[in-house]
Each structure stands twice: as structure tokens, then as C-alpha cells.
């Protein structure tokens, strides 16, 4: 396969991945970054696509911002924002300077096992308290810096605490918008170091934004329509099912990177 054919194939795959991830984002309020990065980074380094995905996450929130702010849970949002302020720089540093494959594999396995356990013991719930909120902030910040997937950890703990559907979705949309903007700031700071693997302000970032945006916008429209018709009582189980899929893809991607060196 020639380089031109490879790039064309990767572009088509990116469009398909962004469409599916956009549907998930429109429905649940999270998941676009994790799904898109998990899919595309099977064929390229995650650091090459993460900046574009972060920009698109911010753009994705513009059309639903007013409704999201109206429905959000402020206690959860404060904890997630504070956790990201302190932990995102650490995650971005690790992404830029260390081989993240083993870290992604360990984190993905932990999330997968936790989401699966919660799914099959759905009648039990955690209580929303300071300890749970602190853990949510720490995990979401670290994961957001590592692989633009902090919403996965946040959604997992919110689902475990049986946060109402509208409050969960509104909080996640608002949080993801802040987290992506903040992560971009740190990624751009690290990009000034020529020895890192992150380059935010590049032609490649712009190219991926243009490739992924159409699929994301169409997918979000379809996802929002599906959420409007969904049963709020079943939203938590649907979120847990999505988390199992996202975590499984993350583990598969890490295993692929580990077993098939690029």
C-alpha cells in the first residue's frame, strides 16, 4: 500500500470513527475523545490526534451549552475542575515524555473491570460524598492529560452514585468543555519543547479537525435525537454499557501497541 492510499484509508476510517463517537457524545455528553483516540491510534501515535480531538470537544459543546449549564450538578463539576487543574499537567507530562502503553493498559483494565462490576450489580450505589468526589477529580484529571478521556472516569463514578440522567449529562458536557481547553493549554506549553511528542499548532492538527468535524457534527445530531426519546431510568445502564465498550477499546488499543510496535 502506498503512503497516499494509506492516508486516504486513514481519512475514511477517521470519518467513520468520528460519526460513531459523535453519536455517543450527543447522547451521553461524553465519549467522543476516548472513542476517537482509541480507534485512530490503532494506526498512529495518540499524541498526533489528541490536540485535534480536544479542539473538536470544545466545538461540540457550543450548541448545547445553555441546556448543559442549566442541568449540571455543581458539586460534581467543582470537584472535577479542581482535580483537572492539578492532575492534567502530570498526565500531559507523562504523555509527552514516557511510553504510555503500559499506563493505558493498566488504567483501561481497571476501568473495564469496574464498569463491568457496576453493570452487573446495578441495584447497589455509592453515596456522593467528599471522598468519592475527590477520587473522581483525581482520576479524570490524570486520564484527561494522558489520553483525552477524563470523561470516562467521571461518568463511571457518577453512574455508580446514580446521578440523575439530565444532571449527569449536563455536568459531563460542561466538564469536558473546560477539561479539553485546559488540557490544550498544557499540551501547547509542552509542544514548545522540541523533544516531546506533542505538537498542538501544526498543519496535521488542522487536517484532523477538518477530517473529523463533519462526522462528529452529524453524529451529535443523531445522538441528541436519541437522548430526547430515551428513558431516563435506563440512562445509567446505557452509560455503563458505553463505558464497558470504551474501556474495552482502550485495552485493545494498548495491547495492539504493546504487541505490534510501530
C-alpha beads as a LAMMPS data file, in Angstrom:
LAMMPS data file: protein, C-alpha beads

262 atoms
261 bonds

1 atom types
1 bond types

-500.0 500.0 xlo xhi
-500.0 500.0 ylo yhi
-500.0 500.0 zlo zhi

Masses

1 110.0

Atoms # bond

1 1 1 0.000 0.000 0.000
2 1 1 1.402 3.398 -0.992
3 1 1 1.581 6.277 1.519
4 1 1 -1.181 8.061 -0.431
5 1 1 -3.509 5.047 -0.229
6 1 1 -2.715 4.660 3.466
7 1 1 -3.607 8.293 4.201
8 1 1 -6.850 8.024 2.209
9 1 1 -7.801 4.876 4.102
10 1 1 -6.994 6.526 7.428
11 1 1 -9.128 9.533 6.474
12 1 1 -12.136 7.325 5.689
13 1 1 -11.639 5.423 8.942
14 1 1 -11.428 8.749 10.792
15 1 1 -14.752 9.877 9.303
16 1 1 -16.445 6.640 10.364
17 1 1 -14.905 6.751 13.842
18 1 1 -15.936 10.381 14.371
19 1 1 -19.512 9.624 13.268
20 1 1 -19.879 6.802 15.777
21 1 1 -18.139 8.761 18.536
22 1 1 -20.304 11.801 17.737
23 1 1 -23.473 9.755 18.250
24 1 1 -22.183 8.664 21.658
25 1 1 -21.226 12.267 22.551
26 1 1 -24.610 13.650 21.512
27 1 1 -26.449 11.003 23.513
28 1 1 -24.391 10.775 26.700
29 1 1 -22.404 14.033 26.884
30 1 1 -19.023 12.290 26.855
31 1 1 -17.026 9.650 24.990
32 1 1 -16.054 11.407 21.760
33 1 1 -12.390 11.808 22.684
34 1 1 -11.960 8.340 24.153
35 1 1 -13.636 6.539 21.246
36 1 1 -11.962 8.588 18.516
37 1 1 -8.486 8.339 20.021
38 1 1 -8.952 4.623 20.730
39 1 1 -9.885 3.949 17.108
40 1 1 -7.480 6.160 15.201
41 1 1 -4.464 5.450 17.401
42 1 1 -4.535 1.831 16.288
43 1 1 -2.808 3.229 13.192
44 1 1 -0.901 6.228 14.539
45 1 1 0.505 7.672 17.771
46 1 1 -2.200 9.092 20.095
47 1 1 -0.274 12.364 20.552
48 1 1 -0.777 13.110 16.825
49 1 1 -4.576 13.183 17.029
50 1 1 -5.279 14.214 20.651
51 1 1 -4.937 18.014 20.036
52 1 1 -7.475 17.926 17.188
53 1 1 -9.896 15.851 19.256
54 1 1 -9.647 18.291 22.164
55 1 1 -10.495 21.231 19.882
56 1 1 -13.491 19.338 18.496
57 1 1 -14.747 18.522 22.009
58 1 1 -14.902 22.251 22.748
59 1 1 -16.726 22.985 19.488
60 1 1 -19.144 20.131 20.198
61 1 1 -20.367 21.831 23.375
62 1 1 -21.278 25.183 21.829
63 1 1 -24.714 24.154 20.575
64 1 1 -25.760 22.502 23.861
65 1 1 -24.003 24.780 26.339
66 1 1 -27.092 26.598 27.667
67 1 1 -29.025 23.411 28.420
68 1 1 -25.954 21.757 29.933
69 1 1 -25.326 24.630 32.371
70 1 1 -28.983 24.609 33.399
71 1 1 -28.968 20.902 34.299
72 1 1 -25.491 20.389 35.792
73 1 1 -24.623 19.255 39.338
74 1 1 -22.343 21.975 40.760
75 1 1 -20.740 19.799 43.477
76 1 1 -19.575 17.258 40.892
77 1 1 -18.423 19.960 38.484
78 1 1 -16.318 21.748 41.119
79 1 1 -14.563 18.527 42.123
80 1 1 -13.833 17.573 38.515
81 1 1 -12.498 21.032 37.663
82 1 1 -10.235 21.179 40.732
83 1 1 -8.902 17.679 40.061
84 1 1 -8.122 18.570 36.463
85 1 1 -6.330 21.778 37.424
86 1 1 -3.785 19.784 39.429
87 1 1 -3.638 16.428 37.600
88 1 1 -3.859 17.326 33.890
89 1 1 -0.287 18.748 33.827
90 1 1 1.009 15.457 35.233
91 1 1 -0.902 13.434 32.643
92 1 1 0.278 15.632 29.769
93 1 1 3.863 15.387 31.001
94 1 1 3.647 11.585 31.087
95 1 1 2.103 11.545 27.595
96 1 1 4.902 13.728 26.260
97 1 1 7.886 12.085 27.947
98 1 1 7.072 8.451 28.730
99 1 1 5.872 5.408 26.832
100 1 1 2.172 5.461 27.773
101 1 1 1.275 1.956 26.543
102 1 1 1.632 0.173 29.882
103 1 1 -0.115 3.008 31.715
104 1 1 -3.045 2.957 29.276
105 1 1 -3.289 -0.816 29.591
106 1 1 -3.409 -0.725 33.385
107 1 1 -5.905 2.146 33.540
108 1 1 -8.082 0.626 30.813
109 1 1 -8.223 -2.728 32.598
110 1 1 -9.157 -1.049 35.880
111 1 1 -11.953 0.951 34.232
112 1 1 -13.216 -2.091 32.347
113 1 1 -13.386 -4.263 35.462
114 1 1 -15.056 -1.502 37.475
115 1 1 -17.653 -0.687 34.812
116 1 1 -18.450 -4.372 34.326
117 1 1 -18.852 -4.897 38.069
118 1 1 -21.190 -1.912 38.371
119 1 1 -23.195 -3.064 35.358
120 1 1 -23.928 -6.471 36.835
121 1 1 -24.619 -5.102 40.326
122 1 1 -26.726 -2.205 39.132
123 1 1 -29.028 -2.065 42.172
124 1 1 -26.194 -1.017 44.513
125 1 1 -24.856 2.511 44.508
126 1 1 -22.167 4.685 46.060
127 1 1 -23.030 7.731 48.125
128 1 1 -21.922 11.075 46.756
129 1 1 -19.508 12.310 49.410
130 1 1 -16.238 14.232 49.580
131 1 1 -14.096 11.118 49.142
132 1 1 -15.921 9.982 46.003
133 1 1 -15.810 13.490 44.526
134 1 1 -12.074 13.746 45.233
135 1 1 -11.362 10.389 43.576
136 1 1 -13.421 11.461 40.555
137 1 1 -11.411 14.667 40.188
138 1 1 -8.049 12.920 40.510
139 1 1 -8.837 10.110 38.069
140 1 1 -10.493 12.343 35.484
141 1 1 -7.618 14.839 35.539
142 1 1 -4.929 12.205 35.117
143 1 1 -6.793 10.369 32.347
144 1 1 -7.590 13.599 30.547
145 1 1 -3.927 14.513 30.385
146 1 1 -2.861 11.023 29.331
147 1 1 -5.399 10.254 26.609
148 1 1 -8.132 12.930 26.495
149 1 1 -10.528 10.533 28.234
150 1 1 -11.180 12.089 31.629
151 1 1 -14.912 11.993 30.953
152 1 1 -14.790 8.202 31.171
153 1 1 -13.664 8.205 34.816
154 1 1 -16.114 10.974 35.693
155 1 1 -19.035 9.184 34.051
156 1 1 -18.120 5.909 35.741
157 1 1 -18.272 7.363 39.246
158 1 1 -21.366 9.454 38.507
159 1 1 -23.129 6.334 37.263
160 1 1 -22.013 4.465 40.387
161 1 1 -23.612 7.210 42.507
162 1 1 -26.867 7.080 40.489
163 1 1 -26.681 10.757 39.496
164 1 1 -29.898 11.648 37.575
165 1 1 -29.635 11.466 33.790
166 1 1 -30.033 15.179 32.987
167 1 1 -27.650 16.235 35.762
168 1 1 -25.053 13.669 34.679
169 1 1 -25.240 14.663 31.034
170 1 1 -25.151 18.406 31.764
171 1 1 -22.232 18.051 34.179
172 1 1 -20.238 15.914 31.757
173 1 1 -20.763 18.309 28.840
174 1 1 -19.681 21.307 30.932
175 1 1 -16.740 19.463 32.475
176 1 1 -15.467 18.107 29.155
177 1 1 -15.505 21.617 27.668
178 1 1 -13.377 23.009 30.491
179 1 1 -11.083 19.981 30.650
180 1 1 -10.311 19.987 26.944
181 1 1 -9.499 23.698 26.894
182 1 1 -7.267 23.331 29.936
183 1 1 -5.519 20.267 28.539
184 1 1 -4.872 22.121 25.280
185 1 1 -3.157 24.914 27.189
186 1 1 -0.788 22.452 28.845
187 1 1 -0.261 20.498 25.636
188 1 1 0.672 23.724 23.837
189 1 1 3.129 24.532 26.628
190 1 1 4.794 21.131 26.288
191 1 1 4.773 21.466 22.492
192 1 1 7.306 24.274 22.807
193 1 1 9.816 21.599 23.853
194 1 1 11.029 20.044 20.596
195 1 1 11.875 16.843 22.430
196 1 1 8.251 15.990 23.208
197 1 1 5.783 14.081 21.069
198 1 1 3.040 16.730 21.224
199 1 1 2.631 19.421 18.582
200 1 1 -0.595 21.363 19.047
201 1 1 -0.111 24.132 16.500
202 1 1 0.586 22.120 13.373
203 1 1 -0.862 21.531 9.928
204 1 1 -1.573 17.939 10.983
205 1 1 -3.827 19.150 13.804
206 1 1 -5.797 21.345 11.390
207 1 1 -6.084 18.464 8.915
208 1 1 -7.521 16.137 11.543
209 1 1 -10.000 18.789 12.690
210 1 1 -11.282 19.120 9.116
211 1 1 -11.450 15.334 8.686
212 1 1 -13.253 14.565 11.944
213 1 1 -15.610 17.552 12.250
214 1 1 -18.289 16.516 9.675
215 1 1 -18.766 13.055 11.166
216 1 1 -18.826 14.430 14.704
217 1 1 -21.460 17.076 13.928
218 1 1 -23.749 14.619 12.146
219 1 1 -23.280 12.018 14.859
220 1 1 -24.079 14.506 17.623
221 1 1 -27.302 15.486 15.899
222 1 1 -28.348 11.837 15.774
223 1 1 -27.247 11.261 19.375
224 1 1 -29.215 14.216 20.744
225 1 1 -32.329 12.994 18.964
226 1 1 -31.853 9.546 20.521
227 1 1 -31.422 11.047 24.015
228 1 1 -34.663 13.032 23.647
229 1 1 -36.513 9.750 23.033
230 1 1 -34.691 7.732 25.705
231 1 1 -35.967 6.536 29.076
232 1 1 -34.210 8.465 31.896
233 1 1 -34.449 5.430 34.185
234 1 1 -32.400 3.379 31.726
235 1 1 -29.813 6.093 31.070
236 1 1 -27.428 4.878 33.795
237 1 1 -27.305 1.337 32.398
238 1 1 -26.750 2.684 28.895
239 1 1 -23.868 4.808 30.188
240 1 1 -22.317 1.780 31.910
241 1 1 -22.645 -0.213 28.683
242 1 1 -20.868 2.604 26.822
243 1 1 -18.130 2.674 29.452
244 1 1 -17.557 -1.062 29.053
245 1 1 -17.206 -0.620 25.282
246 1 1 -14.913 2.419 25.594
247 1 1 -12.714 0.771 28.234
248 1 1 -12.555 -2.425 26.188
249 1 1 -11.411 -0.474 23.141
250 1 1 -8.799 1.296 25.248
251 1 1 -7.428 -2.036 26.471
252 1 1 -7.446 -3.438 22.927
253 1 1 -5.576 -0.400 21.632
254 1 1 -2.961 -0.641 24.372
255 1 1 -2.478 -4.364 23.719
256 1 1 -2.139 -3.674 19.998
257 1 1 0.504 -1.005 20.644
258 1 1 2.328 -3.338 23.021
259 1 1 2.299 -6.427 20.803
260 1 1 2.747 -4.672 17.446
261 1 1 5.382 -1.938 17.897
262 1 1 5.077 0.895 15.378

Bonds

1 1 1 2
2 1 2 3
3 1 3 4
4 1 4 5
5 1 5 6
6 1 6 7
7 1 7 8
8 1 8 9
9 1 9 10
10 1 10 11
11 1 11 12
12 1 12 13
13 1 13 14
14 1 14 15
15 1 15 16
16 1 16 17
17 1 17 18
18 1 18 19
19 1 19 20
20 1 20 21
21 1 21 22
22 1 22 23
23 1 23 24
24 1 24 25
25 1 25 26
26 1 26 27
27 1 27 28
28 1 28 29
29 1 29 30
30 1 30 31
31 1 31 32
32 1 32 33
33 1 33 34
34 1 34 35
35 1 35 36
36 1 36 37
37 1 37 38
38 1 38 39
39 1 39 40
40 1 40 41
41 1 41 42
42 1 42 43
43 1 43 44
44 1 44 45
45 1 45 46
46 1 46 47
47 1 47 48
48 1 48 49
49 1 49 50
50 1 50 51
51 1 51 52
52 1 52 53
53 1 53 54
54 1 54 55
55 1 55 56
56 1 56 57
57 1 57 58
58 1 58 59
59 1 59 60
60 1 60 61
61 1 61 62
62 1 62 63
63 1 63 64
64 1 64 65
65 1 65 66
66 1 66 67
67 1 67 68
68 1 68 69
69 1 69 70
70 1 70 71
71 1 71 72
72 1 72 73
73 1 73 74
74 1 74 75
75 1 75 76
76 1 76 77
77 1 77 78
78 1 78 79
79 1 79 80
80 1 80 81
81 1 81 82
82 1 82 83
83 1 83 84
84 1 84 85
85 1 85 86
86 1 86 87
87 1 87 88
88 1 88 89
89 1 89 90
90 1 90 91
91 1 91 92
92 1 92 93
93 1 93 94
94 1 94 95
95 1 95 96
96 1 96 97
97 1 97 98
98 1 98 99
99 1 99 100
100 1 100 101
101 1 101 102
102 1 102 103
103 1 103 104
104 1 104 105
105 1 105 106
106 1 106 107
107 1 107 108
108 1 108 109
109 1 109 110
110 1 110 111
111 1 111 112
112 1 112 113
113 1 113 114
114 1 114 115
115 1 115 116
116 1 116 117
117 1 117 118
118 1 118 119
119 1 119 120
120 1 120 121
121 1 121 122
122 1 122 123
123 1 123 124
124 1 124 125
125 1 125 126
126 1 126 127
127 1 127 128
128 1 128 129
129 1 129 130
130 1 130 131
131 1 131 132
132 1 132 133
133 1 133 134
134 1 134 135
135 1 135 136
136 1 136 137
137 1 137 138
138 1 138 139
139 1 139 140
140 1 140 141
141 1 141 142
142 1 142 143
143 1 143 144
144 1 144 145
145 1 145 146
146 1 146 147
147 1 147 148
148 1 148 149
149 1 149 150
150 1 150 151
151 1 151 152
152 1 152 153
153 1 153 154
154 1 154 155
155 1 155 156
156 1 156 157
157 1 157 158
158 1 158 159
159 1 159 160
160 1 160 161
161 1 161 162
162 1 162 163
163 1 163 164
164 1 164 165
165 1 165 166
166 1 166 167
167 1 167 168
168 1 168 169
169 1 169 170
170 1 170 171
171 1 171 172
172 1 172 173
173 1 173 174
174 1 174 175
175 1 175 176
176 1 176 177
177 1 177 178
178 1 178 179
179 1 179 180
180 1 180 181
181 1 181 182
182 1 182 183
183 1 183 184
184 1 184 185
185 1 185 186
186 1 186 187
187 1 187 188
188 1 188 189
189 1 189 190
190 1 190 191
191 1 191 192
192 1 192 193
193 1 193 194
194 1 194 195
195 1 195 196
196 1 196 197
197 1 197 198
198 1 198 199
199 1 199 200
200 1 200 201
201 1 201 202
202 1 202 203
203 1 203 204
204 1 204 205
205 1 205 206
206 1 206 207
207 1 207 208
208 1 208 209
209 1 209 210
210 1 210 211
211 1 211 212
212 1 212 213
213 1 213 214
214 1 214 215
215 1 215 216
216 1 216 217
217 1 217 218
218 1 218 219
219 1 219 220
220 1 220 221
221 1 221 222
222 1 222 223
223 1 223 224
224 1 224 225
225 1 225 226
226 1 226 227
227 1 227 228
228 1 228 229
229 1 229 230
230 1 230 231
231 1 231 232
232 1 232 233
233 1 233 234
234 1 234 235
235 1 235 236
236 1 236 237
237 1 237 238
238 1 238 239
239 1 239 240
240 1 240 241
241 1 241 242
242 1 242 243
243 1 243 244
244 1 244 245
245 1 245 246
246 1 246 247
247 1 247 248
248 1 248 249
249 1 249 250
250 1 250 251
251 1 251 252
252 1 252 253
253 1 253 254
254 1 254 255
255 1 255 256
256 1 256 257
257 1 257 258
258 1 258 259
259 1 259 260
260 1 260 261
261 1 261 262
